[in-house]
Amino acid sequence: MILHDEVLKRVAEIAEICRRYEVIEIAVFGSALRLDASQANDLDLLVTLAPDAPVGLIAFERLRRELSLALGKQVDLVSRKGLKSAIRDEVLRDARVLYAA
């Protein structure tokens, strides 16, 4: 699995962002996990929010932006609830947790 050292060094910062937005879990999936993608331009992150988290579209975009700044990479943020059934099983099987409350 390829997770850049820079990402792993920022786990505390990621955790703080997640707490502010009531994120239960953030996991990386997609090209950043494949051995052939050591220079991935972006990170695909799967986010699970607390059931009562007050996160609408604007806050979700702020969360994406803050994670992008913290990680130094473009972040594509996908809600666990929003996963399309065609890819759901594969994403959930391959995802690697970066943060869990």
Backbone as a ProteinNet text record, in pm:
[ID]
protein_1_A
[PRIMARY]
MILHDEVLKRVAEIAEICRRYEVIEIAVFGSALRLDASQANDLDLLVTLAPDAPVGLIAFERLRRELSLALGKQVDLVSRKGLKSAIRDEVLRDARVLYAA
[TERTIARY]
85.5	0	89.5	52.1	129.4	52	101	51.2	174.8	178.7	296.6	328.3	457.4	501.2	438.7	421.4	362.8	221.4	147.2	10.3	13.7	98.1	105.8	153.2	237	284.9	174.6	68.6	-38.1	-162	-148.7	-262.9	-325.9	-246.2	-301.6	-383.5	-335.1	-408.3	-538.3	-531.5	-651.3	-752.7	-705.9	-794.8	-866	-794.7	-855.5	-963.7	-936.5	-1036	-1158.2	-1134.6	-1244.8	-1331.8	-1270	-1347.9	-1437.2	-1385.4	-1463.1	-1586.8	-1575.3	-1686.1	-1767.2	-1740.3	-1810.6	-1799.8	-1676.4	-1646	-1615.6	-1677.5	-1652.4	-1530.6	-1518.6	-1408.6	-1373.4	-1243.6	-1193.9	-1102.6	-1124.4	-1042	-998.6	-879.8	-829.7	-861.7	-896.2	-920.6	-873.7	-874.2	-840.5	-692.7	-649.3	-514.7	-403.6	-426.9	-322.3	-283.5	-365.7	-335.7	-264.5	-264.1	-204.3	-54.6	19	164.6	211.3	132.1	173.3	138.9	92.6	46.3	118.4	249.1	321.5	318	291.1	284.3	141.1	44.6	-96.2	-115.7	-189.3	-214.3	-318.4	-404	-508.6	-529.1	-606.4	-641.9	-792.3	-837.1	-979.1	-1004.1	-1089.1	-1117.8	-1265.3	-1289.9	-1424.7	-1453.1	-1560.3	-1590.6	-1722	-1720.1	-1840.8	-1865.7	-1980.2	-2015.7	-2101.6	-2097.5	-2187.2	-2330.7	-2421.7	-2560.8	-2625.9	-2589.6	-2650.1	-2557.9	-2453.8	-2359.8	-2430.2	-2417.8	-2483.5	-2399.6	-2372.2	-2285.8	-2367.8	-2394.1	-2461.5	-2357.6	-2401.3	-2311	-2196.9	-2227.8	-2123.9	-2020	-2064.5	-1970.8	-1891.7	-1954.9	-1885.5	-1772.1	-1798.3	-1695.1	-1583.9	-1618.9	-1516.1	-1428.8	-1491.7	-1418.1	-1320.4	-1367.5	-1281.5	-1163.3	-1191.8	-1087.1	-984.8	-1031.1	-938.6	-850.3	-908.6	-829.5	-727.1	-766.3	-673.2	-554.5	-582.7	-475.2	-385	-445.7	-368.3	-279.6	-329.9	-256.9	-167	-184.7	-101.6	-132.4	-252.7	-296.6	-443.7	-482.9	-625	-694.7	-807.5	-883.4	-1018.3	-1052.2	-1186.7	-1255	-1357.6	-1426.1	-1557.2	-1576.5	-1697.1	-1761.1	-1887.9	-1961.1	-1989	-1973	-2001.4	-2145.9	-2237.2	-2377.7	-2396	-2306.7	-2319.9	-2251.1	-2190.4	-2122.7	-2222.5	-2187.9	-2273.6	-2261.2	-2372.3	-2375.1	-2278.7	-2251.5	-2163.3	-2019.6	-1977.2	-1838.9	-1829.8	-1942.1	-1946	-1862.9	-1885.9	-1815.2	-1664.3	-1620.2	-1477.3	-1413.9	-1478.5	-1425	-1416.1	-1522.2	-1522.6	-1419.7	-1397.9	-1299.4	-1156.3	-1130.3	-993.7	-955.4	-1051.9	-1025	-938.3	-848.3	-760.2	-786	-817.5	-857.5	-739.4	-762.1	-664.8	-702.3	-832.5	-882	-1009.6	-1022.5	-1147.1	-1167.9	-1289.4	-1321.4	-1334.2
-117.7	0	123.2	220.6	342.7	454.4	496.9	618.1	700.8	816.9	901.1	933.9	943.5	978.9	1109.6	1203.8	1333.1	1315.6	1223.6	1198.9	1141.3	1044.3	980.1	1077.5	1174.2	1273.5	1369.6	1376	1472.8	1410.3	1293.2	1224.6	1307.8	1373.7	1456.1	1571.9	1634.3	1745	1694	1578.7	1517.3	1488.8	1435.7	1402.9	1527.4	1637.8	1762.1	1811	1805.9	1845.1	1754.6	1625.8	1529.6	1554.6	1585.1	1613.7	1736.1	1839.4	1961.9	1937.2	1845.8	1819	1694.9	1640.6	1522.4	1402.4	1382.1	1267.8	1148.1	1036	913.2	839.8	842.9	769.8	832.6	831.8	870.8	758.9	714.1	607.5	647.9	608.7	635.2	514.3	539.9	433	479.6	390.5	429.1	423.8	510.5	504.1	521.4	594.3	614.4	485.2	382.2	254.3	156.4	186	93.1	116.3	8.7	16.8	99.3	106.8	180.8	329.2	375.1	513.5	592.4	575.7	642.9	794.8	842.8	987.6	1032.3	971.4	1006.4	1156.3	1216.4	1360.4	1396.4	1302.6	1332	1213.1	1236.2	1129.5	1113.9	992.7	961.1	922.5	999	972.8	940.6	835.3	792.6	842.8	917.9	978.8	924.6	894.6	854.1	958.1	1024.1	1128.9	1072	1137.6	1101.5	1118.3	1031.8	1038	1175.1	1246.8	1377.7	1494.1	1468	1573.7	1676.9	1804.2	1909.7	1952	1858.4	1886.7	1881.7	2000.3	2011.6	2022.6	2061.5	2070.7	2169.8	2283.1	2384.8	2335.6	2279.5	2227.6	2108.9	2026.6	1912.5	1962.8	2069.4	2129.5	2191.3	2253.5	2307.5	2195.4	2085.6	1968.5	1920.8	1909.5	1866	1961.2	2091.1	2191.2	2186	2174.5	2167.6	2043.5	1931.5	1809.3	1823.7	1887.4	1911	1995.1	2102.1	2188.1	2113.4	2037.2	1963.4	1857.4	1793.9	1684.1	1728.6	1851.2	1900.9	1836.9	1784.4	1719.5	1748.9	1746.2	1755	1634.1	1657.2	1549.3	1535.9	1414.2	1382.8	1314.8	1378.2	1331.3	1265.3	1142.4	1066.8	1023.8	1052	1008.9	859.3	789.5	646.1	620.9	708	694.5	718.5	796.8	832.1	736.7	630.7	535.2	468.7	465.3	399.1	248.3	181.3	36.8	-38.6	13.8	-54.1	-65	28.6	26.8	8	5.7	2.2	-111.5	-232.9	-347.3	-336.6	-296.2	-284.3	-174.5	-58.5	52.1	13	-45.3	-82.6	-190.9	-281	-387.4	-332.1	-236.8	-187.9	-69.8	2.5	125.7	99.4	195	187.1	308.7	283.2	387.8	478.4	609.7	710	765.2	770.3	825.5	753.3	719.9	663.7	720.2	769.6	828.4	719.7
0	0	0	-81.6	-87.8	-21.3	92	156.2	183.5	127.5	138.6	283.6	312.8	448	494.9	400.6	436.9	492	435	480.5	621.5	643.7	774.6	882.8	846	942.1	983.9	907.4	933.6	997	1052.8	1112.5	1224.4	1306.4	1415.6	1360	1255	1192.6	1129.2	1066.9	1008	1117.9	1229.5	1341.6	1393.7	1404.9	1453.3	1357	1229.9	1128.6	1139.6	1152.3	1161.5	1284.4	1395.8	1517.3	1498.2	1434.1	1412.2	1325.8	1229.9	1138.5	1176.7	1293.7	1343.7	1248.6	1203.6	1117.9	1206.6	1177.2	1251.6	1195.4	1062.9	999.4	865.5	836	704	658.2	535.3	478.2	337.9	301.5	166.8	80.1	-45.2	-140.4	-277.5	-373.4	-510.3	-539.9	-633.6	-689.6	-587.3	-479.8	-379.1	-309.1	-320.4	-256.1	-349	-476.8	-572.8	-585.4	-597	-605.8	-724.3	-830.9	-949.7	-941.4	-827.7	-817.5	-708.6	-697.6	-590.9	-604.6	-722	-743.8	-772.3	-706	-726.6	-708	-800.6	-794.5	-689.9	-657.3	-560.5	-469.1	-365.9	-272.3	-272.3	-288.2	-276.9	-132.5	-65.6	74.8	94	167.4	202.5	343.1	359	487.9	542.9	672.3	743.7	852	842.7	938	1050.1	1164.4	1274.6	1225.2	1270	1222.4	1239.4	1344	1368.3	1332.5	1255.4	1217	1128.9	1163.7	1087	966.1	878.2	764	635.3	580.7	451.9	341	223.9	108.9	130.3	187.8	208	308.4	418.2	518.3	463.1	380.3	319.8	229.7	156.9	71.5	156.3	267	357.7	412.6	450.4	498.9	392	268.1	157.1	140.1	144.7	127.1	240	363.3	478.2	471	431.8	417.6	305.3	195.9	85	129.9	204.4	254.2	351.9	441.3	541.7	477.4	373.2	310.6	196.1	152.1	43	-90.1	-103.1	-227.6	-248.9	-373.6	-404.8	-343.9	-278.8	-216	-285.3	-321.6	-367.8	-250.5	-199.1	-79	-118.2	-70.9	-100.6	31.2	44.8	162.5	152.6	262.7	264.1	218.4	262.3	222.4	72.9	13.3	-127.6	-223.5	-172.9	-261.1	-354.7	-481.7	-580.3	-562.7	-578.4	-555.6	-646.8	-765.2	-860.1	-809.3	-724.2	-674.2	-523.9	-456.9	-310.3	-250.2	-293.5	-235.1	-252.5	-372	-398.3	-312.8	-305.3	-226.1	-79.2	-25.5	115.8	146.1	53.4	72.4	72	-17.2	-36.1	52.5	104.8	179.7	302.9	330.1	446.9	535.4	659.3	752.4	789.3	778.2	822.5	959.8	986.1	1111.5	1149.9	1277.1	1330.2	1469.6	1493.8	1624.4	1729.7
[MASK]
+++++++++++++++++++++++++++++++++++++++++++++++++++++++++++++++++++++++++++++++++++++++++++++++++++++

